[in-house]
Amino acid sequence: MQTENLAATIHAQVKKYSNRAGNALYYKEGDEWKGISWKEFGERIDNAAKGLLELGAEENDMIAIYSSNRPEWVISDYAIMSIRCATVAIYATNTSEQAEYIVNDARTKIIFVDDQTQYDNVMKFFKGHSKLGYIIVFSKSVKIDKSDNNIMYIDDLYELGKKSNQEAELQKRLDAITPDDIMSVIYTSGTTGDPKGAMLCHKSFFVENEALNSRFPMGEDDIEVVFLPLSHVYEKASSYWIHSRGATQYFCSDTNKIVEYFGEIRPTYMCGVPRLFEKMYAAIYAKMEKAGGLKKSIFDWGIAVGNEYEHARNRGEKISKTLELKHKLAYKLVLSTVRELLGGRLNFFSAGGAPLAKDIEEFFFAANIFIAQGYGLTETAPMGSCNSPKDFKFGTAGRPIDGNHIKIAEDGEVLIKGDNVFRGYWNKPEATADAMTEDGYFRTGDIGMIDEDGFLKITDRKKDIIITANGKNIPPQLIESRIGQDYYVEQMVVFGDKQKYLTALIVPAYAALEEYAQDKGIAYKGISDLITKPEILKLYADRIEGQSKDLAHHEKIVRFKLLESPFTVENGQMTPSNKIKRKVIGQHYEDVIKKMYKD
């Protein structure tokens, strides 16, 4: 019987694969991918764990990781749980003030940091801090205060652990771990108010592991490219699953180079968010639109044939010779190009965080790339439902996984109950009580429905639903996702509460827009000038209309405003997990929005 203990799982895997030729983890150094073997992976975990014991880490202590994706993130995480402590995840993009809030709220005693930015941010509040005792730095390039013995590089921590006599204490703590131990505190992004620390135990993540094992193929020959931040529960949970199956991870240090990395790594699996797939889809179709004529016709034909073939194969139907021949030609002319763009070996993507348009799912499916759209939250560790290669319905978030139960409240809110659900918000009993129903279900804050076949469909966030002056209830995410897949749209926020019609603030895809202006000979002095040009406004009006064909009349955008600055984490208009802060944006652009409603 498998022990519901992630620390025991990784130690068992290290022992199993200690003599394996292939590496467990890869990272980019300059232009070269360098590997860490399973044996070295295990040694670093144990040395880091013993080093933390030497620093006085006690059971149930909170230890923070404030870093971007790199092997040291997962090594430190496993080391922390191995000594029966809890990892507090802090986004690498968090400001000094945000990091300080989390460190104070979690009463963190030790913090791991990545590069100079995170180190400098922590140093702003480290000196004289009543609780925080040590800073451990991942990158050797960071200039640290070497006169302070409480600041060190992770190599120093490894050395401290290697020289220690803490083996017996480490084993004692490993043996004492229970499935209900809190091993991770992940702070929700907080689109409104202060972030809250969701407490997750070992058992929470095993619900997902077991569900994934029953629905997806994953083994020792598989490769994941780690794209989403490990400080997010989605990638964190995926990482645990990957290691439990003996697969290999490549850490994406620069997300802007993901397409380049696809070609180098040739992954079989990756966690992504809808925006990534939307941009890929938009870029490919924009290229075809530009080519036009026969080339565009052949491309559309190839995608249609690919869909027909893959759906027939999925239904278990016998493929006719005609369809077989058409598919071979379509693969040669069109589908292979799409697959090669993603490395040529990808079996499936995992997608979550926001709804993904059905058209995009169908597009990748035609090239035999399955996007497993699912649904979950930080508080559900994270998955509550998902589609799988043998059981899916595009346009939905799949069926609920085993180990949790999903029901819909009278007002349409999605409620979840199970061992995957968090143990509450750290140090916030009232917020915890408010998040739960009397019969123990977690209130997700999302509106959804379960169809006649048992598939969950999410409409929008409960608090984001727009109720127009005409009484129409409109989920803005549906519209934002539909129009946002356009090549010329980077970001978009829809408004219209208590108004007669919908309006939108649109951040253009600036590079694509400037390329369009050059192709059309449109002279301009800068982005602020370009977005006011009549030709550009007409371009966006036409693109919005084209993407809105399947929307109801009351769901269509009547007026819009192009913006010269994007929504970012830095300007406070996005959360660290890249969710739009709708209320903040609405307040910032209040005058602009009001102007769109003047006759």
BADO-153576 format. One record per residue (C-alpha): x, y, z. Coordinates in steps of 0.2 Angstrom, whole numbers. Each point is the difference from the previous one (the first is absolute). Example, Ala and Ser with C-alpha at 12.3 -4.5 7.8 and 13.67 -1.06 7.14 Angstrom:
<atoms>
px:py:pz
62:-22:39
6:17:-3
</atoms>
This chain:
<atoms>
px:py:pz
0:0:0
7:17:-5
3:11:15
-8:17:-2
16:9:4
9:10:-14
17:0:9
0:-19:1
-6:-1:-18
15:11:-6
12:-10:11
-7:-16:-7
2:6:-18
18:6:3
4:-17:6
-8:-9:-14
8:11:-14
17:3:9
9:-11:-13
-10:7:-15
10:7:-15
-12:14:-3
-2:16:11
-14:5:10
1:19:-2
7:11:-14
4:19:1
7:12:-13
17:7:3
5:12:-15
-5:-10:-15
3:-17:8
-13:-11:9
8:-7:15
-7:-15:10
-1:-6:18
-1:-19:2
-13:-8:11
14:-5:12
6:18:1
-18:6:2
-2:-10:15
17:5:8
-4:18:-2
-17:-2:8
7:-9:15
15:12:2
-12:15:-1
-11:-8:13
14:-4:12
6:18:-3
-17:7:5
1:-11:16
17:7:4
-8:18:-2
-12:-5:13
-16:-4:-10
-13:-7:11
-15:-11:-5
-14:10:-7
10:15:-4
-4:10:-15
14:2:-12
-2:11:-16
6:-2:-18
0:17:-9
7:-5:-17
-3:-3:-19
0:-18:-7
17:-9:2
5:-17:7
4:7:17
-18:4:2
-6:-18:0
15:-6:10
-3:13:14
-19:-4:0
4:-19:3
13:4:13
-12:11:9
-14:-13:0
13:-14:5
3:9:17
-19:1:3
-1:19:-4
-11:9:-12
6:10:-16
-7:17:-2
0:4:-19
3:18:-5
-1:6:-18
17:6:-7
-10:15:-7
-6:5:17
6:17:6
10:2:16
-16:6:9
-10:-15:-6
14:-12:5
1:8:17
-19:-2:3
1:-18:-3
16:-3:10
-8:9:15
-17:-8:-2
8:-18:-1
12:4:14
14:-6:-12
17:-4:8
10:-4:-15
-2:6:-18
8:-7:-16
2:14:-14
5:-2:-18
9:15:-8
6:18:4
-18:7:-1
-7:-12:13
15:2:11
0:19:0
-19:-1:3
2:-10:16
15:10:6
-12:15:1
-8:-8:15
12:-14:6
11:10:12
-8:1:17
-15:-11:-5
-7:-9:16
-3:-17:-9
10:-2:-16
17:-7:5
8:-6:-16
1:4:-19
6:-14:-12
4:6:-17
-1:-12:-16
10:10:-12
19:2:2
-1:16:-10
-9:9:14
11:12:10
-4:-4:18
5:7:17
14:-12:4
3:8:17
-17:-7:6
1:-18:4
-19:-2:-1
1:4:-19
7:-14:-11
0:-9:-17
-9:-16:-2
17:-8:-3
5:5:17
-16:-8:7
4:-16:-10
17:0:8
-7:3:17
-12:-15:-1
14:-11:-7
11:3:15
-14:-1:12
-5:-15:11
-19:2:-3
-3:-16:-9
-10:-8:15
-10:16:3
-4:1:-19
-6:-18:0
-10:3:16
-9:14:-8
-3:-9:-16
-8:-15:9
-11:12:10
-8:8:-15
-19:-3:-1
-11:2:-15
-9:14:9
16:10:3
0:18:-7
14:0:-13
-4:15:-10
-8:17:2
-4:9:-16
-6:17:0
-15:4:-11
4:14:-12
-13:12:7
-9:8:-14
-9:10:15
7:2:17
16:-8:8
5:-17:-5
-4:-15:10
11:-15:4
-9:-16:-5
7:-14:10
2:-17:-10
5:-17:7
8:-15:-8
-16:-8:-2
-7:14:-10
13:-3:-14
-2:-18:0
-18:1:-5
6:9:-16
14:-13:-3
-12:-14:1
-12:8:-11
13:4:-13
7:-17:0
-17:-7:-4
-3:12:-14
17:4:-9
15:-10:-6
16:6:8
16:-10:3
19:0:1
2:5:-18
-11:16:1
7:17:1
-8:15:7
5:18:-4
-3:10:16
-9:16:-6
-12:6:13
8:7:16
3:-13:14
-7:12:12
-17:-3:-8
-9:-16:6
-3:-6:-17
18:-2:-5
4:-5:18
-12:-15:-1
5:-4:-17
18:-1:6
-4:-12:13
-9:-11:-12
14:0:-13
13:-5:14
-12:-14:6
0:-8:-18
19:1:-2
-2:13:-15
13:14:-4
-2:18:3
8:15:-10
-1:17:8
-6:14:-11
10:15:7
-6:12:-14
-18:-2:-4
2:11:-15
11:-14:-8
-13:-14:2
-2:-3:-18
19:-1:-2
1:-12:15
-14:-11:-8
12:-3:-14
15:-4:11
-9:-10:13
-13:-9:-10
-11:-2:15
-15:-13:2
-9:10:13
-3:18:6
-11:10:12
-6:16:-9
-13:13:2
-13:5:-14
9:16:-4
15:-10:-6
-11:-11:-12
-9:15:-6
15:9:-5
7:-15:-9
-16:-3:-9
-1:19:-4
17:1:-7
-2:-16:-11
-17:7:-7
7:17:-3
14:-7:-10
-13:-10:-11
-11:15:-2
15:10:-6
5:-14:-12
-18:-1:-6
-6:-9:-16
4:-18:-3
12:-1:15
-14:5:12
-12:-12:-9
12:-15:2
3:5:18
-19:0:4
-3:-16:-9
14:-8:10
-6:5:17
-18:-6:-5
7:-17:-6
10:-1:16
-15:3:11
-11:-13:-10
14:-13:2
4:3:18
-18:0:5
-4:-16:-9
16:-9:7
-6:6:18
-17:-7:-3
8:-17:-4
-7:1:-18
9:-10:-14
9:13:-11
-5:-1:-18
14:-1:-13
-6:17:-7
2:9:16
16:-9:4
8:6:-17
-7:18:3
7:0:18
17:-5:-7
0:14:-12
-7:12:13
14:-5:12
14:3:-12
-7:17:-6
-7:7:16
-1:-10:16
18:-5:1
5:19:0
-12:3:15
8:-15:10
18:5:-4
-4:18:6
-2:-8:17
15:-12:-1
-9:-14:-10
-2:-12:15
-13:9:11
-14:-13:6
-10:13:10
-1:17:8
-9:3:16
-9:16:0
-9:10:14
-1:17:8
-14:6:-11
-12:-7:-14
8:-5:-16
-10:3:-16
-6:-16:-8
7:5:-17
17:0:7
-2:-17:7
-6:-7:-16
14:8:-10
14:-8:11
-10:-17:0
1:0:-19
19:-1:1
-2:-14:14
5:11:14
-13:-2:14
-3:15:11
-7:-7:17
-10:15:6
-4:-2:19
-7:10:14
6:4:18
7:13:12
14:2:12
-12:-6:13
-3:-17:-9
18:-4:-3
-4:4:-14
-11:-12:-10
-18:-3:2
-4:-6:-18
8:-3:-16
-1:-6:-18
11:-15:-4
5:-8:-17
-13:-14:1
-14:10:8
-2:18:-5
-12:13:-6
7:16:-8
-7:16:7
-1:-8:18
12:-2:15
-3:-19:-1
-8:-12:13
4:2:19
15:-11:5
-1:-14:13
3:5:17
-11:16:0
-18:4:-3
-6:15:-10
-18:7:1
-8:16:-5
-9:12:13
-17:7:-4
9:17:-5
11:-10:-13
16:0:11
11:-15:-2
3:-9:17
14:-13:3
2:-12:14
14:-13:2
17:-4:7
8:11:-13
-8:16:8
11:11:11
0:-1:19
-4:19:1
9:17:-2
15:2:11
-4:11:15
-17:5:-7
-14:-10:8
-14:11:-5
5:0:-18
1:-19:1
-17:-1:7
-7:12:-13
8:-11:-14
-9:-16:6
-19:-6:0
-8:-7:15
2:-18:-8
18:2:-3
1:6:-19
13:13:-5
-8:15:-8
10:3:-16
-7:17:-5
-3:-7:-18
-16:-1:-9
-2:-16:-10
-11:-15:-5
1:-19:-1
-8:-6:-17
-10:-15:-3
16:-11:-3
8:6:16
13:12:-7
3:17:9
-1:16:-9
6:16:9
-9:16:-5
10:14:10
5:6:17
-16:3:10
6:18:5
4:4:-19
-17:-4:-7
-7:16:-9
-18:4:2
-5:13:-13
-13:13:2
-12:-12:-10
3:-13:13
11:-12:-11
13:-10:10
16:0:-10
16:-10:4
14:12:-6
13:-14:-1
-9:-9:-14
1:16:-10
18:4:5
5:-17:-5
-8:0:-17
6:17:-5
16:-2:9
6:-14:-12
2:13:-14
17:3:-6
-1:18:3
-6:-1:18
11:-2:14
-11:4:15
-18:5:2
-13:4:14
-19:1:-3
-11:12:10
-19:4:0
-7:-3:17
-16:10:2
2:7:-18
-9:-3:-16
14:-7:-10
18:-8:2
16:10:-2
18:-6:0
17:6:4
12:-9:-12
19:-1:1
6:-3:-18
13:-12:-4
12:14:-4
13:-9:-10
-13:-8:-12
-9:17:-1
16:9:-5
3:-13:-13
-17:3:-7
2:18:-1
17:-2:-9
-8:-12:-13
-15:12:-3
11:16:-1
-8:8:16
12:14:6
0:3:19
11:8:13
-2:-13:14
-12:-13:7
-10:14:8
-2:8:-17
-3:-17:-9
-15:-6:10
-10:16:-4
2:-2:-19
-17:-3:-8
7:-15:-10
6:-8:16
-17:3:9
-9:-8:-15
12:-15:0
-5:-3:18
-18:3:-3
0:-13:-14
11:-12:10
-12:1:15
-15:-2:-11
8:-16:-8
4:-8:16
-18:4:7
-10:-9:-13
-6:-14:12
-4:12:14
-17:6:4
-5:18:-4
1:5:19
18:-8:1
7:10:-14
12:15:3
-8:16:-6
15:12:4
18:-3:4
16:10:5
17:-5:-5
14:3:13
18:5:-2
5:-9:16
-2:-19:5
-8:-6:16
15:-7:11
4:-6:17
11:15:2
-13:13:-3
-12:-10:12
-12:-5:-14
4:-18:0
3:-13:14
16:-10:1
-9:-14:-8
-4:11:-15
-19:2:4
-8:17:-4
-4:11:14
-17:5:-7
-5:12:14
17:9:0
0:2:-19
-17:7:1
4:13:13
16:5:-9
-9:2:-17
-16:6:8
-1:16:-11
4:-9:-16
-13:-13:3
-13:14:5
4:9:-17
-5:-16:-10
-17:1:8
-3:18:-5
-12:2:-14
</atoms>
